[in-house]
Amino acid sequence: MSGIYDDPWAYALACSFRDVAAETDAILRWCAAHGTAVRTVLELAAGPGEHAREFARRGLAATALDLNPVMCAFAEREAKAAGVAVEVVRDDMTRFDLGRRFDLIVTMLDSTSHLMTLDAFVAHLRRAAAHLAPGGLYVIEMSHPRDRLTDEPSVGTAWTVEADGVRASVRWGEPGDRLDPVTQIADDHVTMTITEGGATRVIRDVVPYRFWTATELDAAVRLAGGLEAVVRLGDFDDAVPLDAPDAWRMITVLRGQGAGAQPGIG
Ligand SMILES: C[S@@+](CC[C@H](N)C(=O)[O-])C[C@H]1O[C@@H](n2cnc3c(N)ncnc32)[C@H](O)[C@@H]1O
């Protein structure tokens, strides 16, 4: 069965509720506030590479990395169509070795939920640390923990988007998609109903989701080494801390410590 990540156009449409330009503004603002001059950016688990494309539009040298070849081909096509240069690399975010460092690395929209084990998360963080220039920042955007740990989620699991005469109703998760209390993994049932010119098609998928708590992420950062926590926010608006009532994301900004790991060393 072909899943939601094998249909990058549909995936991008489902996620088009985001304001990618505003998110990019916020990330660059954080870099400026922490004294990080950004010329090079690496987006990990980039999917369609929307943030990489937006960084490239702003004149930065942008690289997008994803494991799925279909996503990579789509990211390349979209960058070309937008008239911007984005280097697209097919690789695994726990194993990549690009042989150079970046001023900024980002992983957006909970893509670290595809790291299913602590070993995978630590390997991922070591690879990120090894690819950060001294003083460079690594921004990880995750869902707010409230969404999985309480009955009062900060975001809904159903929404509708419209673009260029196409309408899509998305359900990302069903009430029965509970975290396994031991593994912290849920099988998220995804249904996307796309209507275009009177024709309707439905994409169904089951996407495994590994929930990471804030304290687990802190511990993984310490285990990995080479990174230090800078700030944690609950929104792209800098004034919203993670524990604020209106917080709806968990955004962690880490700084590379520069010394030690080299891009080629695991
Ligand atoms: C939720 S999508 C997010 C895409 C993108 N970050 C965004 O903001 O739209 C998750 C992406 O992670 C990719 N992915 C999953 N496991 C990966 C891995 N081990 N290494 C690199 N990419 C991976 C999938 O192919 C998919 O494109």
The ligand as an SDF file (V2000), in Angstrom:
LIG
                    3D

 27 29  0  0  0  0  0  0  0  0999 V2000
    6.1900   14.2980    9.0930 C   0  0  0  0  0  0  0  0  0  0  0  0
    7.1820   14.1940    7.6450 S   0  0  0  0  0  0  0  0  0  0  0  0
    7.8850   15.7930    7.8550 C   0  0  0  0  0  0  0  0  0  0  0  0
    8.5010   16.4250    6.6930 C   0  0  0  0  0  0  0  0  0  0  0  0
    9.0440   17.8220    6.9600 C   0  0  0  0  0  0  0  0  0  0  0  0
    9.9160   17.8550    8.1240 N   0  0  0  0  0  0  0  0  0  0  0  0
    7.9680   18.8680    7.1250 C   0  0  0  0  0  0  0  0  0  0  0  0
    8.1090   19.7430    7.9890 O   0  0  0  0  0  0  0  0  0  0  0  0
    6.9980   18.8550    6.3510 O   0  0  0  0  0  0  0  0  0  0  0  0
    8.4640   13.1190    8.1450 C   0  0  0  0  0  0  0  0  0  0  0  0
    9.5550   12.8530    7.1230 C   0  0  0  0  0  0  0  0  0  0  0  0
   10.5960   12.1270    7.7880 O   0  0  0  0  0  0  0  0  0  0  0  0
   11.1850   11.2420    6.8490 C   0  0  0  0  0  0  0  0  0  0  0  0
   11.9560   10.2350    7.5930 N   0  0  0  0  0  0  0  0  0  0  0  0
   11.4880    9.2360    8.3910 C   0  0  0  0  0  0  0  0  0  0  0  0
   12.5140    8.5620    8.9320 N   0  0  0  0  0  0  0  0  0  0  0  0
   13.6520    9.1540    8.4910 C   0  0  0  0  0  0  0  0  0  0  0  0
   15.0480    8.9070    8.7100 C   0  0  0  0  0  0  0  0  0  0  0  0
   15.4700    7.8990    9.4960 N   0  0  0  0  0  0  0  0  0  0  0  0
   15.9410    9.7060    8.1030 N   0  0  0  0  0  0  0  0  0  0  0  0
   15.5330   10.7140    7.2750 C   0  0  0  0  0  0  0  0  0  0  0  0
   14.2240   10.9800    7.0230 N   0  0  0  0  0  0  0  0  0  0  0  0
   13.3060   10.2110    7.6260 C   0  0  0  0  0  0  0  0  0  0  0  0
   10.0030   10.7110    6.0670 C   0  0  0  0  0  0  0  0  0  0  0  0
   10.4050   10.1830    4.8130 O   0  0  0  0  0  0  0  0  0  0  0  0
    9.1360   11.9960    5.9380 C   0  0  0  0  0  0  0  0  0  0  0  0
    9.4180   12.6810    4.7380 O   0  0  0  0  0  0  0  0  0  0  0  0
  1  2  1  0
  2  3  1  0
  2 10  1  0
  3  4  1  0
  4  5  1  0
  5  6  1  0
  5  7  1  0
  7  8  2  0
  7  9  1  0
 10 11  1  0
 11 12  1  0
 11 26  1  0
 12 13  1  0
 13 14  1  0
 13 24  1  0
 14 15  1  0
 14 23  1  0
 15 16  2  0
 16 17  1  0
 17 18  1  0
 17 23  2  0
 18 19  1  0
 18 20  2  0
 20 21  1  0
 21 22  2  0
 22 23  1  0
 24 25  1  0
 24 26  1  0
 26 27  1  0
M  CHG  2   2   1   9  -1
M  END
$$$$
